[in-house]
Amino acid sequence: MPTTVLAEGASDRIALEALAGRLGHDLARSEVRIVELGGATNVGRFLERHRLTHPGDRVAGLFDAPEERFFRRGLERAGLGPVPDRRRLEQLGFFACVEDLEDELLRSLGVTTFEAVIEAQGELPSLRILQRQPFQRTRTPQQQLRRFVSTRSGRKSVYAEALVDALDLDRAPRPLTDLLEWVR
């Protein structure tokens, strides 16, 4: 059955595609397509249109926990019944990243491996500059790394694939693996 996976943005789509590839899950063969929403607030409108144009499709998604309310309301607006909590979201195929994708990847990789990926991209000097900024000096390494990945346009997308490539698959983020298992 065709399945459409909703991703808030490009980095989420890229990470899911990269992890699916590493896990040997051929998304095209499984008739899974990942669509970027351009932000969580667009989920309701997208689902309403999608159900009219693709009535036989299953729908699933990945979202950031702070945006959960948009997904719950969007699914309800689209006629998928009451969605009172995260458990129901997961039953419907929608999985939350605790903060966001980068936080999930950082917790799975650890600071040292995350920094090694930045170094492999040739951007360790830029990270060190950011870490020396007065405001950043009081932040944790995890906060600094998440900020670094978000500071330049397109950087999240570049790092999404590179960070997934560095993952030990046994430690891959649960929201991503659960979603990919749900769409199999």
C-alpha positions in Angstrom: 0.0 0.0 0.0 1.5 3.4 -0.9 2.6 5.4 2.1 3.4 9.1 2.5 5.7 10.1 5.3 5.5 13.6 6.5 8.8 15.3 7.5 8.9 18.8 8.9 11.8 19.8 6.7 14.6 18.7 4.4 17.0 17.5 7.1 14.3 15.1 8.5 13.7 13.8 5.0 17.4 13.3 4.3 18.0 11.6 7.6 15.1 9.2 7.1 16.2 8.3 3.6 19.8 7.9 4.7 18.9 5.6 7.6 16.5 3.6 5.5 19.3 3.0 3.1 21.7 2.0 5.8 19.1 -0.4 7.2 18.5 -2.0 3.7 15.0 -0.6 3.5 14.2 0.3 -0.1 11.6 3.0 0.3 10.7 3.1 -3.4 10.1 -0.6 -3.5 7.9 -0.3 -0.4 6.0 2.5 -2.1 7.1 5.0 0.6 7.6 8.6 -0.3 8.8 11.2 2.1 7.4 14.7 1.8 8.7 17.9 3.4 6.0 19.9 5.0 8.0 23.1 5.2 7.2 23.3 9.0 4.8 21.7 11.4 2.1 24.3 11.1 1.4 23.0 7.6 0.4 19.5 8.6 -3.3 20.0 8.9 -3.7 21.6 5.4 -1.4 19.0 3.9 -3.4 16.1 5.3 -6.7 17.5 4.2 -5.5 18.0 0.6 -3.6 14.7 0.6 -6.6 12.6 1.7 -8.6 14.1 -1.2 -5.9 13.4 -3.8 -4.5 10.2 -2.4 -7.4 8.5 -0.6 -5.7 5.1 -0.5 -2.4 6.2 1.0 -1.3 5.4 4.5 0.2 8.5 6.2 3.0 8.6 8.8 5.4 11.2 10.0 8.3 12.4 12.0 8.0 15.6 14.1 9.7 17.6 16.9 8.1 17.1 20.3 7.6 20.9 20.8 5.4 20.8 17.6 3.2 17.8 18.8 0.1 20.0 19.1 0.1 20.8 15.4 0.3 17.1 14.5 -2.4 16.1 16.9 -4.8 18.9 15.7 -3.9 18.2 12.0 -4.7 14.5 12.3 -7.9 15.3 14.0 -8.9 17.9 11.4 -8.1 15.4 8.6 -10.6 13.0 10.1 -8.3 10.5 11.8 -10.2 10.6 15.0 -9.3 11.9 18.4 -5.6 12.1 19.0 -5.3 12.8 22.7 -1.7 11.8 23.3 1.6 10.6 21.9 0.6 7.0 22.3 -2.2 7.6 19.8 0.1 9.5 17.5 2.5 6.5 17.4 -0.4 4.1 16.7 -1.2 6.3 13.7 2.5 6.2 12.6 3.7 9.6 13.9 6.8 9.6 15.9 8.3 12.5 18.0 12.0 13.5 18.3 12.5 14.6 21.9 13.6 18.1 21.0 14.4 17.8 17.3 16.3 15.6 14.9 19.7 17.0 15.8 19.1 16.3 19.5 18.2 12.7 18.7 21.3 12.3 16.5 23.5 13.9 19.1 22.3 11.6 21.9 22.8 8.6 19.7 26.3 9.6 18.6 27.7 11.4 21.6 29.7 14.6 21.6 33.0 13.1 20.4 31.6 11.4 17.4 29.4 14.4 16.5 32.5 16.6 16.6 34.4 14.0 14.5 31.7 14.4 11.8 32.1 18.2 11.9 35.8 17.7 11.6 35.4 15.4 8.6 33.3 18.1 6.9 36.2 20.5 7.4 34.3 22.8 9.8 35.9 22.1 13.1 37.6 25.6 13.1 34.1 27.2 12.6 32.8 25.2 15.6 35.7 26.3 17.8 34.9 30.0 16.9 31.3 29.5 17.9 32.3 27.9 21.1 34.5 30.9 22.0 31.7 33.3 21.7 30.8 34.8 25.1 27.2 33.4 25.2 28.3 30.0 24.0 30.9 29.6 26.7 28.2 29.1 29.3 26.3 26.5 27.3 26.9 22.7 27.3 28.8 21.0 24.5 25.4 19.5 23.4 23.8 23.0 23.2 26.8 24.3 21.3 26.7 21.5 18.7 23.0 21.8 18.1 23.5 25.6 17.7 26.4 25.1 15.3 24.4 22.8 13.0 21.6 25.4 12.9 23.7 28.5 12.2 24.0 28.4 8.4 21.4 27.8 5.8 21.6 24.3 4.4 23.9 23.0 7.2 21.2 20.9 8.8 20.6 19.0 5.6 24.3 18.4 5.0 24.8 17.1 8.5 21.6 15.0 8.5 23.2 12.5 6.1 26.7 12.8 7.5 25.5 12.2 11.1 23.3 9.2 10.1 26.3 7.7 8.2 28.3 7.9 11.5 25.6 6.1 13.5 26.1 2.7 15.1 22.9 1.2 13.8 22.2 -0.4 17.2 22.0 3.1 18.7 20.0 4.7 15.9 17.4 7.2 17.2 14.2 5.4 18.2 11.8 7.8 16.5 13.5 7.3 13.2 13.8 3.5 13.5 10.2 3.1 14.8 8.9 5.2 11.9 10.8 3.2 9.3 9.6 -0.1 10.9 6.0 1.2 10.8 6.2 1.9 7.1 7.7 -1.5 6.1 
